[in-house]
Amino acid sequence: MQSLTSVLRPHRVKLPVLFRAKSVCGLVCLFALTLICTLGLSVPVIAAEPLPAGVIAMSLDKTWQEAKAFCASKGGKLPLIGGKSKIASSKDIPPGTPVAGFGSVKDKWPSDLPGGMYWTGTERADRGGGVSWIIHGDNKSGVAASNDYKTRAYRVVCVP
């Protein structure tokens, strides 16, 4: 039978050496990790590898407005579909339509870009400004375009 003190004793969790509180760096890392987890914050991924050709910055999980502001802060902008700021229908995006940083619609997905859904700077012309076009795909499906509400969070690629 276990004693009361052994049951109440907190469980010890082994942390990687970087997060052990034996140094100033360890204390700062531990504090930052605790704060991020406690507040439920999301942390953008910073690529250690070179960015894909024609891309000046990348991020994760941003709304359309946040993505536009992020790209502006990096000296860039969201990529446009066919160089247009507004497109009404997918009929106006035929195969071969260029998208900066992605190649062209219906082409092979860029090998140096993770698959997923990415915001563009092209808005849906017939939806009153609340909807924007997104580019999505992966190595199997290629580059495709669809649209969604600007309040959703998608990946961000910034182009010059």
HUPE-V420592 format. One record per backbone hydrogen bond with DSSP energy under -1.0 kcal/mol. NH is the residue of the N-H (numbers start at 1). CO is the residue of the C=O. If there is no record, write none. Layout:
[[NH | CO] [NH | CO]]
This chain:
[[7 | 3] [8 | 4] [9 | 5] [19 | 16] [20 | 17] [22 | 20] [27 | 23] [28 | 24] [29 | 25] [30 | 26] [31 | 27] [32 | 28] [33 | 29] [34 | 30] [35 | 31] [36 | 32] [37 | 33] [38 | 34] [39 | 35] [41 | 36] [55 | 52] [56 | 158] [57 | 158] [59 | 156] [62 | 154] [64 | 150] [67 | 63] [68 | 64] [69 | 65] [70 | 66] [71 | 67] [72 | 68] [73 | 69] [75 | 72] [76 | 71] [77 | 159] [82 | 98] [84 | 81] [87 | 123] [92 | 89] [93 | 90] [96 | 105] [97 | 94] [99 | 103] [102 | 99] [103 | 99] [105 | 97] [106 | 143] [107 | 104] [113 | 110] [116 | 137] [118 | 135] [119 | 155] [120 | 133] [121 | 79] [123 | 85] [124 | 131] [125 | 87] [127 | 124] [130 | 127] [132 | 148] [133 | 122] [134 | 146] [135 | 118] [136 | 144] [137 | 116] [142 | 138] [143 | 107] [144 | 136] [146 | 134] [148 | 132] [150 | 130] [152 | 149] [154 | 62] [155 | 117] [156 | 59] [158 | 57] [159 | 77]]
